[in-house]
Amino acid sequence: MNRADAELARLAKIKGGTAPAGLSLGPEMIGFFKTSVAKRQANLLKIADRWADFIPPTLNEHCALDSFSRGVLTVIVDSSSHLYELKQLLLAGLQQQLLLACKSSGLRKIALRPGRWYESSEQDRKLRF
């Protein structure tokens, strides 16, 4: 019995032991946020501010800044008529003004895309996620 008890104690010690605690995730997440998210967010914030300054408010209601990657700002426009109107404004010189104003943020091109970022009802434009 002594040998069986020793074997049982050994197995209990192996199976019941707690795993060593790993490193905390907090400092790693803060570092990731500072290097990846905060830098992109700051660039997109500057571009969004300039976009709101240059685009007329009536047309801006029908646009949403979708993404900013590799110097290309992708803008979603909710209808073809507003897409055409925005494209004409950009071709008339507004795009060059935006590119110059946002040069420090790395903006090189503006790509327009039809689509909706809200639910289909026109009364309240809820964001879809």
PyMOL commands that set and color helices and strands:
alter all, ss='L'
color gray80, all
select helices_A, chain A and resi 2-16+26-54+57-60+80-101+103-105
alter helices_A, ss='H'
color red, helices_A
select strands_A, chain A and resi 63-69+72-77+109-114
alter strands_A, ss='S'
color yellow, strands_A
deselect
rebuild
show_as cartoon
